């Protein structure tokens, strides 16, 4: 039931590209404002639009802004590329910083505008380390002889990821993992998929995210994984993702005390 203290405005839906390396590239997200549907209706909308992510901006009478995230197949506690899209619409040179929270867990987020770049400040989230047997990565990635470059670990800035480092870009791009096994293991452990990454020959990092059952829905940029990986490695990152999918993306991170800033480009496309 809508809050009677909030003036009813026409629902708007806008599409943005997030973390793109250049204009016209990036991970698409839909931002919905002035919407008063329930969770079931929002999930149906996200499924019908079938975009990588959809975020609803909800405003309460006391001025609190809440972000509610949906993938086509499920509601999510946090999606950073959708947060980037929302931040691009909420921020301006007159208001370059804003505090918001997430709908599912009430996680506080700080949105920051720096020129044409948008950043989100997050704190590391405590996460239990599941039992990761020596054969688990090979089974999930469908590569029986794969040799990881570092021990697997689960890390989180709001949506836990199993971080797996492979040898090189060729290995990374050749992966055709068992998506059903990743999904089943993740649900059992409270982990939102695998983020597989490598250090390329030029010293840059590259990654792929696997948390959808449909391979066509592979994420083109995964900010929550970049934040988790940056905190795990203890250093700022320039992380490339999505080039093989036709949407090359660059996610930048910075460490600031115990928090991490995750950011990049957010390009407004159109109202849809």
C-alpha positions as CSV (number, residue, x, y, z in Angstrom):
1,X,0.0,0.0,0.0
2,X,1.6,3.3,-1.0
3,X,2.5,5.7,1.8
4,X,-0.2,8.4,1.8
5,X,2.5,11.0,2.6
6,X,4.2,10.5,-0.8
7,X,2.8,12.3,-3.8
8,X,1.9,9.8,-6.5
9,X,4.0,10.4,-9.6
10,X,4.0,8.7,-13.0
11,X,6.2,5.6,-13.1
12,X,9.3,6.1,-15.2
13,X,11.7,3.4,-16.5
14,X,15.1,4.4,-17.8
15,X,17.9,2.3,-19.3
16,X,21.5,2.9,-18.7
17,X,24.8,1.1,-19.7
18,X,27.2,0.6,-16.8
19,X,30.9,0.1,-16.5
20,X,31.4,0.5,-20.2
21,X,34.9,1.2,-21.5
22,X,33.6,3.7,-24.0
23,X,30.3,5.2,-25.1
24,X,27.7,2.6,-26.2
25,X,29.3,-0.2,-24.2
26,X,28.5,-1.6,-20.8
27,X,26.2,-3.8,-18.8
28,X,22.5,-2.7,-19.2
29,X,20.3,-1.9,-16.3
30,X,16.7,-0.6,-16.0
31,X,16.0,2.0,-13.3
32,X,12.4,2.3,-12.2
33,X,11.1,5.3,-10.2
34,X,7.8,6.2,-8.6
35,X,6.6,2.6,-8.7
36,X,4.3,1.1,-6.1
37,X,4.0,-2.5,-7.1
38,X,4.6,-5.4,-4.7
39,X,7.5,-7.8,-4.9
40,X,5.7,-10.3,-7.0
41,X,4.7,-7.7,-9.6
42,X,8.2,-6.3,-9.7
43,X,9.6,-9.8,-10.3
44,X,7.2,-10.3,-13.1
45,X,8.2,-7.0,-14.7
46,X,11.9,-7.9,-14.5
47,X,11.2,-11.2,-16.1
48,X,9.2,-9.7,-18.8
49,X,11.8,-7.0,-19.7
50,X,14.6,-9.7,-19.5
51,X,17.4,-7.2,-18.9
52,X,20.5,-8.2,-16.9
53,X,19.2,-6.2,-13.9
54,X,16.4,-3.9,-12.8
55,X,16.5,-1.6,-9.8
56,X,13.6,0.2,-8.1
57,X,14.2,3.5,-6.4
58,X,11.9,3.8,-3.4
59,X,11.5,7.0,-1.4
60,X,10.0,7.1,2.1
61,X,8.2,10.1,3.7
62,X,11.3,10.8,5.8
63,X,13.5,11.1,2.8
64,X,15.2,7.7,3.0
65,X,16.0,6.2,-0.4
66,X,15.9,2.4,-0.8
67,X,17.1,0.4,-3.8
68,X,15.3,-2.9,-4.6
69,X,17.1,-5.2,-7.1
70,X,15.7,-7.8,-9.5
71,X,17.2,-10.2,-12.0
72,X,14.9,-11.9,-14.5
73,X,15.0,-15.0,-12.4
74,X,15.2,-13.7,-8.8
75,X,15.2,-10.8,-6.4
76,X,18.8,-9.9,-5.3
77,X,20.2,-8.3,-2.1
78,X,22.6,-6.2,-4.1
79,X,23.6,-5.5,-7.7
80,X,26.3,-2.9,-8.2
81,X,25.9,-2.3,-11.9
82,X,22.2,-1.5,-11.2
83,X,23.3,0.7,-8.3
84,X,25.7,2.5,-10.6
85,X,22.7,3.2,-12.9
86,X,20.5,4.4,-10.0
87,X,23.4,6.6,-8.7
88,X,23.8,8.2,-12.2
89,X,20.2,9.4,-12.0
90,X,20.2,10.4,-8.3
91,X,23.5,12.3,-8.3
92,X,24.4,15.7,-9.8
93,X,27.2,18.3,-9.4
94,X,24.9,20.0,-6.8
95,X,24.5,16.7,-4.9
96,X,27.7,14.6,-5.6
97,X,27.2,12.3,-2.7
98,X,24.2,10.4,-1.3
99,X,23.4,7.8,1.3
100,X,21.0,5.0,0.4
101,X,20.2,1.5,1.6
102,X,19.2,-1.8,0.1
103,X,15.7,-3.2,0.3
104,X,16.4,-6.8,1.3
105,X,19.0,-6.4,4.0
106,X,19.1,-2.7,4.7
107,X,22.8,-2.5,3.7
108,X,24.0,1.1,3.7
109,X,25.6,2.4,0.5
110,X,27.3,5.7,-0.3
111,X,26.9,6.9,-3.9
112,X,29.6,9.3,-5.1
113,X,29.9,11.2,-8.4
114,X,33.4,12.2,-9.7
115,X,33.1,13.8,-13.1
116,X,31.7,11.2,-15.4
117,X,32.5,8.4,-13.1
118,X,30.2,7.0,-10.4
119,X,31.4,5.1,-7.3
120,X,29.7,3.1,-4.6
121,X,31.3,2.8,-1.2
122,X,30.8,-0.5,0.6
123,X,32.0,-2.3,3.7
124,X,33.1,-5.9,3.7
125,X,30.4,-8.3,4.8
126,X,31.1,-11.2,7.1
127,X,30.7,-14.6,5.4
128,X,31.2,-18.1,6.5
129,X,33.8,-20.1,4.6
130,X,32.2,-23.2,3.3
131,X,34.0,-26.5,2.9
132,X,35.6,-26.3,-0.5
133,X,36.9,-29.7,-1.4
134,X,39.9,-30.1,-3.8
135,X,37.6,-31.4,-6.5
136,X,34.9,-28.7,-6.2
137,X,36.3,-26.0,-8.5
138,X,37.0,-28.6,-11.3
139,X,33.5,-30.0,-10.9
140,X,31.8,-26.6,-11.0
141,X,33.9,-25.3,-13.9
142,X,33.6,-28.6,-15.8
143,X,37.4,-28.8,-16.2
144,X,38.7,-32.0,-14.6
145,X,42.4,-31.0,-14.9
146,X,42.1,-27.3,-14.0
147,X,44.8,-26.0,-11.7
148,X,43.9,-22.9,-9.8
149,X,46.6,-20.2,-9.3
150,X,45.5,-19.4,-5.7
151,X,43.2,-21.1,-3.1
152,X,39.5,-20.6,-3.6
153,X,37.8,-18.3,-1.2
154,X,34.3,-16.8,-0.6
155,X,34.2,-13.0,-0.1
156,X,31.4,-10.5,0.0
157,X,30.5,-6.8,-0.1
158,X,26.8,-7.7,0.0
159,X,26.4,-10.7,-2.3
160,X,28.9,-13.5,-1.6
161,X,31.0,-14.9,-4.5
162,X,33.3,-17.9,-4.8
163,X,36.5,-16.4,-6.2
164,X,38.5,-18.7,-8.4
165,X,41.8,-17.7,-10.0
166,X,42.7,-19.5,-13.2
167,X,46.0,-19.4,-15.1
168,X,45.4,-17.0,-17.9
169,X,42.9,-15.3,-20.2
170,X,42.7,-18.2,-22.7
171,X,41.7,-20.6,-19.8
172,X,39.2,-18.0,-18.6
173,X,37.5,-17.5,-21.9
174,X,37.4,-21.2,-22.7
175,X,35.3,-22.0,-19.6
176,X,31.9,-23.6,-20.1
177,X,31.0,-24.4,-16.5
178,X,28.2,-26.5,-15.1
179,X,25.8,-23.7,-14.3
180,X,23.2,-26.0,-12.7
181,X,25.9,-27.4,-10.3
182,X,27.1,-23.8,-9.5
183,X,23.5,-22.8,-8.8
184,X,22.8,-25.8,-6.6
185,X,26.0,-25.5,-4.6
186,X,25.5,-21.7,-4.2
187,X,22.0,-22.2,-2.9
188,X,23.2,-24.8,-0.4
189,X,26.0,-22.5,0.8
190,X,24.4,-19.1,0.6
191,X,26.8,-18.1,-2.2
192,X,25.7,-16.1,-5.3
193,X,27.7,-17.9,-7.9
194,X,31.4,-18.1,-9.0
195,X,33.6,-15.3,-10.1
196,X,36.5,-16.6,-12.1
197,X,39.4,-14.3,-12.7
198,X,43.0,-14.2,-14.0
199,X,46.0,-11.9,-14.3
200,X,46.7,-11.3,-18.0
201,X,50.1,-11.2,-19.6
202,X,49.9,-7.3,-19.5
203,X,49.4,-7.4,-15.8
204,X,45.7,-6.4,-15.9
205,X,43.0,-8.5,-14.3
206,X,40.1,-10.0,-16.2
207,X,37.0,-11.9,-14.9
208,X,33.8,-13.8,-15.7
209,X,30.8,-14.2,-13.5
210,X,28.6,-17.4,-13.4
211,X,25.4,-17.2,-11.4
212,X,22.7,-17.7,-14.0
213,X,21.3,-21.0,-15.3
214,X,21.0,-19.6,-18.8
215,X,24.5,-19.0,-20.4
216,X,23.1,-16.2,-22.5
217,X,22.5,-14.2,-19.3
218,X,26.2,-14.2,-18.3
219,X,27.0,-10.9,-16.6
220,X,29.0,-8.4,-18.6
221,X,30.2,-6.6,-15.5
222,X,30.0,-7.7,-11.8
223,X,30.7,-4.9,-9.4
224,X,30.0,-6.9,-6.3
225,X,32.7,-9.4,-7.4
226,X,35.2,-6.7,-8.1
227,X,34.7,-5.2,-4.7
228,X,35.0,-8.6,-3.0
229,X,38.1,-9.4,-5.0
230,X,39.7,-6.0,-4.3
231,X,39.3,-6.5,-0.5
232,X,40.5,-10.1,-0.8
233,X,43.7,-9.0,-2.6
234,X,44.1,-5.9,-0.5
235,X,44.7,-3.5,-3.4
236,X,42.9,-1.3,-5.9
237,X,41.9,-2.9,-9.2
238,X,41.2,-2.2,-12.8
239,X,39.2,-5.3,-13.7
240,X,38.1,-6.1,-17.3
241,X,35.0,-8.1,-18.1
242,X,32.5,-8.7,-21.0
243,X,34.7,-8.3,-24.0
244,X,33.9,-11.8,-25.3
245,X,30.2,-10.9,-24.9
246,X,30.4,-7.9,-27.1
247,X,30.1,-5.4,-24.2
248,X,33.6,-4.6,-22.9
249,X,33.5,-3.3,-19.4
250,X,36.0,-1.8,-16.9
251,X,35.4,-1.9,-13.2
252,X,37.7,0.3,-11.0
253,X,38.1,-0.2,-7.3
254,X,39.8,1.9,-4.6
255,X,40.5,0.9,-1.0
256,X,39.7,3.5,1.7
257,X,40.4,2.3,5.2
258,X,38.2,-0.7,5.8
259,X,35.9,0.1,2.9
260,X,36.1,-0.3,-0.9
261,X,34.9,2.0,-3.6
262,X,33.6,0.3,-6.8
263,X,32.9,2.5,-9.8
264,X,33.0,3.3,-13.5
265,X,31.0,4.8,-16.3
266,X,27.2,5.0,-16.3
267,X,25.7,6.1,-19.6
268,X,22.1,7.2,-19.8
269,X,20.4,5.7,-22.9
270,X,16.7,6.4,-22.9
271,X,13.4,6.3,-21.1
272,X,11.7,3.1,-22.0
